[in-house]
């Protein structure tokens, strides 16, 4: 407690209560918010805030005295939590992400009612976005994979009834896209995964909501595609991740209905096996791998979801984790530096989002 001269009033007896200001909507201050004053000082050892952001303040109040406001400060999460980051410059949904040279690239999508060719890169070190060379073919519902430092944009759609087989490769040094051999089966809402230097294009929507089980593999060295064992059942808009050399397909949409099924594909044997299903069916989700665990993020059933669940391939079990700060579907997810980044997407009331969040396991 300070007097008008700024000196500590050690004879004061009473209590101080603190409250949270600034920061982000929905933030909650937890812990013991009222403490007694001893020798003019009140100490708050167990305070925490449930959402990471900058610009927070604390207001200190004591009965009969003028209140005080702290300087602004930032909150960073520690374990099993999400942080709100700089928003993507272009609001969009049905985009894809890839990680190159320490940045998360947001590629294509559906923005403001039309297909997008936008490519924007997020640098976690500076919490800033940079615009990169646009795709030659604007599209949404595409997949992205990175092989040997080259980012490949695969498939997508020009409209809901008009999928494309376009494949483009991005070189960070020249900041240019080049056209590569087209995907034999044009589709949107597909999964793309990389194993042993090869791209796998899995399932998807072949137009007007009709799903496919087709799996095709691309060899960048020869610029050729070959067919592989199809999915056990047709589906689109699922999460795709790689762990232990296997490709996992999580949830998704089967002809308009969400499913909980988890499947694993082994490129070495060209076979699919069923694994433990998600606790609840959902589609339009994202997936990423950290330390051998697969995270299924967001999506929708009838509702737009913030649900996050973690899969252990060894134990073959799912467990719940901290939900997204902003629930959404049709988002893009990627892993960089041991964090998961969840970018863009849509909700029932906001068709195009710029939201950017990171997850600390």
C-alpha positions in Angstrom: 0.0 0.0 0.0 1.4 3.4 -1.0 0.7 6.9 0.2 0.4 10.0 -1.9 4.2 10.3 -2.0 4.6 6.7 -3.3 6.0 5.4 0.0 4.8 2.0 1.5 2.4 2.4 4.4 3.5 -0.4 6.7 1.0 0.4 9.4 -2.0 -0.3 7.1 -4.2 -3.3 8.1 -6.8 -4.7 5.7 -6.9 -6.6 2.5 -6.5 -6.2 -1.2 -8.5 -7.7 -4.0 -7.2 -8.0 -7.6 -9.2 -8.3 -10.8 -8.2 -8.9 -14.4 -8.4 -6.4 -17.2 -7.4 -6.2 -20.8 -6.1 -9.3 -22.5 -8.6 -11.4 -24.4 -12.3 -12.0 -24.2 -13.3 -14.8 -21.8 -10.1 -14.8 -19.8 -10.5 -15.9 -16.2 -8.2 -15.1 -13.3 -7.9 -18.0 -11.0 -6.3 -18.4 -7.5 -6.8 -16.5 -4.3 -7.7 -13.0 -5.5 -8.1 -11.4 -2.0 -5.1 -11.4 0.3 -4.3 -9.7 3.7 -1.8 -6.8 3.8 1.3 -7.4 6.0 3.8 -4.5 6.4 2.1 -2.6 3.6 2.3 -5.5 1.1 -0.2 -8.0 -0.2 1.2 -11.1 -1.9 -0.7 -13.2 -4.4 1.4 -16.4 -4.9 -1.1 -18.6 -6.8 -2.7 -16.4 -9.5 -3.1 -17.8 -13.0 -4.9 -16.8 -16.2 -6.6 -19.4 -18.5 -5.8 -17.8 -21.8 -2.5 -16.6 -23.2 -2.4 -13.1 -24.7 -0.8 -9.7 -24.3 -2.2 -6.5 -22.9 -3.5 -7.8 -19.6 -3.7 -5.6 -16.5 -4.5 -6.1 -12.9 -6.7 -3.8 -10.9 -6.0 -3.7 -7.1 -8.8 -2.6 -4.8 -9.1 -2.1 -1.1 -12.1 -0.8 0.9 -12.0 3.0 1.4 -9.0 3.5 -0.8 -8.4 4.6 -4.4 -7.7 1.6 -6.7 -4.6 1.1 -8.8 -4.0 -0.4 -12.2 -0.8 -2.3 -13.1 1.3 -1.9 -16.2 0.2 -4.1 -19.1 1.8 -7.6 -19.2 1.6 -10.8 -21.3 0.6 -14.3 -20.3 2.2 -17.3 -21.8 0.9 -20.8 -21.3 3.1 -23.6 -19.9 1.5 -27.1 -20.4 -1.6 -28.4 -22.3 -2.8 -24.9 -23.3 -3.4 -22.7 -26.3 -2.0 -19.2 -27.0 -3.6 -16.6 -29.2 -1.2 -15.3 -31.9 -1.1 -12.7 -34.6 -4.1 -13.1 -36.9 -3.6 -14.3 -40.5 -3.8 -11.3 -42.9 -6.3 -13.0 -45.1 -9.4 -14.5 -43.5 -10.1 -17.9 -45.0 -11.4 -21.4 -44.6 -10.6 -24.7 -46.4 -7.0 -23.8 -46.6 -3.9 -25.9 -46.0 -0.7 -25.5 -44.1 2.9 -26.6 -44.5 6.1 -25.9 -42.5 9.2 -24.6 -44.2 12.4 -22.9 -42.8 10.9 -22.2 -39.4 7.6 -20.7 -40.7 4.1 -22.0 -41.1 2.7 -21.4 -44.6 -1.0 -20.9 -45.0 -1.9 -21.9 -48.6 -5.0 -21.2 -50.7 -8.5 -21.7 -49.3 -11.8 -20.0 -49.6 -11.8 -16.3 -48.8 -14.7 -13.8 -48.9 -16.8 -16.0 -51.1 -14.2 -17.0 -53.7 -11.3 -19.4 -54.1 -8.0 -18.0 -53.0 -4.4 -18.2 -54.4 -3.1 -16.4 -51.3 0.1 -17.8 -49.6 1.1 -16.2 -46.3 3.9 -17.3 -44.0 3.8 -17.0 -40.2 7.1 -16.6 -38.3 6.7 -17.7 -34.6 10.0 -15.9 -33.7 8.5 -12.5 -34.5 4.8 -13.3 -34.3 4.4 -11.8 -37.8 3.0 -12.8 -41.2 4.7 -12.3 -44.6 2.9 -12.5 -48.0 4.6 -15.0 -50.4 4.1 -15.8 -54.1 0.5 -16.7 -54.9 -0.5 -20.1 -56.3 -0.9 -20.3 -60.0 -4.3 -22.0 -59.5 -6.5 -20.5 -56.9 -8.3 -23.2 -55.0 -9.8 -24.4 -51.7 -10.0 -27.8 -50.0 -6.4 -28.6 -51.1 -3.7 -30.6 -49.3 -0.1 -29.7 -48.6 3.1 -31.7 -48.0 6.7 -30.8 -47.7 9.5 -33.0 -49.2 13.2 -32.1 -49.1 12.5 -28.4 -48.5 9.9 -28.1 -51.2 6.2 -27.4 -50.5 3.7 -29.2 -52.7 0.1 -28.0 -53.0 -2.1 -30.9 -54.1 -5.6 -30.9 -55.5 -8.5 -28.8 -54.2 -11.4 -27.3 -56.0 -12.3 -24.4 -58.3 -15.9 -24.8 -57.1 -17.8 -27.4 -55.0 -18.7 -29.3 -58.2 -15.4 -28.7 -59.9 -12.4 -30.4 -58.2 -8.9 -29.9 -59.6 -5.9 -32.2 -60.0 -3.5 -29.3 -60.0 -0.1 -29.8 -58.3 2.3 -27.0 -57.7 5.7 -27.0 -56.0 7.0 -24.0 -54.1 10.7 -23.0 -53.8 11.4 -20.7 -50.8 14.7 -19.5 -52.3 13.2 -18.2 -55.5 9.7 -17.6 -54.0 8.2 -19.2 -57.0 5.7 -22.0 -57.8 6.2 -24.5 -60.6 3.5 -26.9 -62.1 4.1 -30.6 -61.5 2.3 -33.7 -62.7 -1.4 -33.5 -62.0 -3.2 -35.6 -59.4 -4.8 -38.5 -61.4 -8.0 -38.3 -59.4 -9.0 -34.6 -58.9 -10.5 -34.0 -55.5 -11.0 -31.6 -52.6 -11.2 -32.4 -48.9 -8.4 -34.9 -49.3 -5.6 -35.8 -46.9 -1.9 -35.4 -47.8 0.9 -37.0 -45.9 4.7 -37.5 -46.5 6.6 -40.7 -45.7 10.1 -41.5 -47.0 10.2 -38.7 -49.5 6.9 -39.6 -51.1 3.5 -37.7 -51.0 0.3 -39.6 -50.4 -3.0 -38.1 -51.5 -5.8 -39.9 -49.6 -9.5 -40.0 -50.1 -11.5 -36.7 -50.6 -14.5 -35.3 -52.4 -14.6 -35.9 -56.1 -17.3 -33.2 -56.6 -20.7 -32.3 -55.3 -20.3 -34.1 -52.0 -19.4 -37.5 -53.5 -16.5 -39.1 -51.6 -13.7 -41.4 -52.8 -11.5 -44.0 -51.2 -8.7 -43.5 -53.8 -5.1 -43.3 -52.6 -2.3 -42.1 -54.9 1.4 -41.7 -54.2 3.6 -39.0 -55.8 7.4 -39.4 -56.3 9.0 -35.9 -56.6 12.1 -37.4 -58.1 10.3 -38.8 -61.2 7.3 -36.4 -61.1 4.9 -39.4 -61.3 1.8 -40.7 -59.5 0.9 -44.4 -58.8 -2.1 -45.9 -57.2 -2.0 -47.5 -53.8 -4.4 -49.5 -51.6 -7.6 -47.6 -51.2 -9.2 -46.6 -48.0 -11.5 -49.3 -46.5 -14.4 -46.8 -47.0 -14.9 -43.6 -48.9 -14.4 -40.4 -46.9 -13.4 -36.7 -47.0 -12.6 -33.8 -44.6 -10.7 -35.9 -42.1 -7.5 -35.3 -40.1 -4.2 -36.7 -41.5 -1.0 -37.2 -39.5 2.2 -39.4 -39.6 3.6 -41.2 -36.6 6.2 -44.0 -36.6 6.2 -44.3 -40.4 2.4 -44.9 -40.6 -0.2 -42.5 -42.0 -3.2 -42.0 -39.7 -6.6 -40.9 -41.0 -8.8 -39.6 -38.2 -12.6 -39.0 -38.3 -14.0 -37.3 -41.4 -17.2 -37.2 -43.4 -18.8 -40.1 -45.2 -21.4 -38.9 -47.7 -22.5 -36.1 -45.4 -22.2 -37.8 -41.9 -19.3 -37.5 -39.5 -17.5 -40.6 -38.4 -15.2 -41.5 -35.4 -13.1 -44.2 -37.2 -9.3 -44.0 -37.0 -7.3 -45.8 -39.7 -3.6 -46.5 -40.1 -1.8 -47.0 -43.4 1.5 -48.8 -43.7 3.4 -47.7 -46.9 5.8 -50.6 -46.5 3.0 -53.2 -46.8 0.4 -51.1 -48.6 -2.2 -52.1 -46.1 -4.8 -50.3 -43.9 -5.8 -51.3 -40.3 -8.4 -50.0 -37.9 -7.3 -48.3 -34.7 -9.2 -47.0 -31.7 -11.9 -44.6 -32.8 -12.3 -41.0 -31.7 -14.4 -40.7 -28.5 -17.1 -38.9 -30.7 -17.6 -38.6 -34.4 -16.5 -35.4 -36.1 -15.5 -34.1 -39.5 -13.7 -31.0 -40.9 -11.0 -31.4 -38.3 -7.2 -31.0 -38.4 -4.5 -33.3 -37.1 -0.8 -33.1 -36.3 1.9 -35.1 -34.6 4.1 -34.1 -31.6 6.5 -36.5 -29.9 4.8 -39.5 -31.4 1.3 -38.5 -30.3 -1.4 -37.5 -32.8 -3.6 -34.5 -31.9 -7.1 -34.3 -33.5 -8.2 -30.6 -33.4 -11.5 -28.9 -33.9 -14.0 -29.8 -36.5 -17.8 -30.3 -36.4 -20.6 -32.8 -35.9 -23.8 -30.8 -36.0 -22.0 -28.1 -34.0 -18.6 -26.4 -34.6 -16.2 -27.8 -32.0 -13.2 -26.7 -30.1 -12.5 -30.4 -29.1 -8.8 -31.5 -28.9 -7.9 -35.2 -28.3 -4.6 -36.9 -28.3 -4.0 -40.4 -29.6 -1.2 -42.7 -28.4 -0.3 -45.1 -31.2 1.5 -47.4 -28.7 -1.4 -47.7 -26.2 -4.0 -47.3 -29.0 -6.0 -44.8 -26.8 -7.4 -41.3 -27.0 -7.5 -38.8 -24.2 -9.0 -35.3 -24.0 -6.7 -32.2 -24.0 -7.3 -28.5 -23.6 -9.8 -27.2 -26.2 -9.2 -24.5 -28.8 -9.7 -21.0 -27.6 -11.8 -20.4 -30.7 -13.8 -23.5 -31.8 -13.8 -23.9 -35.5 -14.1 -26.3 -38.5 -12.3 -26.5 -41.8 -9.2 -25.1 -40.2 -5.5 -26.0 -41.1 -3.1 -27.5 -38.6 0.6 -27.9 -38.6 3.5 -28.7 -36.2 6.6 -26.5 -35.7 9.1 -26.6 -32.9 7.1 -28.9 -30.7 4.0 -26.7 -31.0 0.8 -27.2 -32.9 -0.5 -24.2 -35.0 -4.2 -24.0 -35.8 -4.9 -21.4 -38.5 -8.1 -20.1 -40.1 -11.3 -22.0 -40.5 -15.0 -21.2 -40.0 -17.9 -21.2 -37.6 -21.7 -21.2 -37.9 -21.6 -17.4 -37.8 -18.2 -16.5 -39.3 -17.5 -18.1 -42.7 -13.9 -16.9 -43.0 -11.5 -16.7 -40.0 -8.1 -15.2 -39.5 -7.6 -16.9 -36.1 -4.1 -18.2 -35.3 -3.5 -20.2 -32.2 -0.6 -22.4 -30.9 -0.8 -25.4 -28.6 1.8 -26.3 -26.0 1.5 -30.0 -25.1 
